[in-house]
């Protein structure tokens, strides 16, 4: 039977830690907020200044310090240190300032955080499972402090955002993602575990860096790599049979392979594939409230036909089928562009994920092309006349002025989503997109951008970020006690986010709810995901009241609880 503990109750926490050991346990440290009585009982006098503070005062103090730094990387490093020092304070700061801190805790700043991870690493957080220690994985996971783990985010650091192989520095991604599980969906930090599978790196800059903290060896590949992952998964399922495991920032080929191999062995999903697809679907459904163009009438171009691009296409295809399109009709509405141009029947090296979206050769034969050797994104704009353009290529500036102006000639309100992260890899800037479409583009970006001045108004830019999806999916999975994660869960998650779009009532509104409302969004997503888990037969049925109570019980609000000395037995 799954336990659903209520973390927000003020039940005293029992501990046998005292003095320096207590203060240096990040989940128990209160800093200056330890009461006089607690300072007496836990031998804290002298280790703390005499001032008795409150969490509110501490949040205000840390926020003042945070805002005084000159760069976002300094702010990122400060927040990482705070998380490792006082987790309750860190999450209180995050929850109360989500819109301001989300870009610092995760994209875009986490990209530089991963690149410079070795510079700022100070205290253990999560687990580095290195290839030389492959025989010790079970021993490492067996530590009693991990007994309560319910959610794992794992990366091998090979494809960090659009920045490529960062090796052990990729640990910044699992840490950041799990921070959002807590900050956005209230999942208690003690239930989460970030893991980095360190199988080496092919990043020569990292290998040559004397302060690099990872295994300084070329990346392990092939059967040796697969065997290492298998050892990891086997150990995880033995240790935590009901864990939710999220794959993050694996290289495209490994990402889809690992998801396919393990999705029926444990409760698992890949956020780059499925989470990105769900938030893109949510954003497009919201945009339809503005454009009035039915989903089944959309023509969708996707630049980047890797795991993320194919994941987006697959979920949008299913959404079209749900809306009444035939499969044959729906497939022809997609134009996926890879490094060799538009994917067309007969091309070599087509992956299983790409195969459903190949354009028929006879359909493109009449097209007028720039070059006969490949069909470019501009060719697609001129001939297919897409209404939607999605970028998951990691190629800065790939949405050129000519491409966008050509699209705008045929689409009254072009829907354009440059989703690549971090900001430095975005396919276009919102400022350019508005200028090139005469202010008509509906824009969603993977990383946050400042509002853009246009025609005397400030146009807010929608952050089409996975944080709208995965925290709520995780909360729903845990609340339902789901045994597997299904594709249908991501469909209902995307539709739930779209239903909360301001465009439902205001065509001039944002496509997605404000980032400050992400905790409300996560609860809404959790409810539909949990119900879908039951409908899909991967969770035991329960009534709405029970489900709501489970979600409430799992939803932790950062606050200080009273402590008492654990009695010796």
Secondary structure, 3 states (H helix, E strand, C coil): CCCCCCCCCCCCEEECCCHHHHHCCCCCCCHHHCCHHHHHHCCCECCECCCCCCHHHHHHHHHHHHHHCCCHHHHHHHHHHHHHHCHHHHHHHHHHCHHHHHHHHCCCHHHHHHHCHHHHCCCCCCEEEEHHHHHHHHHHHCCHHHCCCCEEEEECCCCCCCCCCCHHHHHHHHHHHHHHHHHHHCECHHHEEEEEEECCCCCHHHHCCCCCCCCCCCCCCHHHHHHHHHHHHHHHHHHCCCCEEEECCCCHHHHHHHHHHHCCCCEEEEHHHHHHHHHHHHHHHHHHHHHCCCHHHCCEEEECCCHHHHHHHHHHHHHHHHCCCCHHHHHCCEEEEECCEECECCCCCCCHHHHCCCECHHHHHCCCCCCCCCCCHHHHHHHCCCCEEEECCCCCCCCCHHHHHHHHHHCCCCEEEECCCCHHHCCCCHHHHHHHCCCCCEEEECCCCCCEEECCEEECCEECCHHHCHHHHHHHHHHHCCCCCCHHHHHHHHHHHHHCCHHHCCCCCCCCCCHHHHHHHHHHHHHHHHHHHHHCCCCCCCCHHHHHHHHHHHECCCCCCCEEECCCC
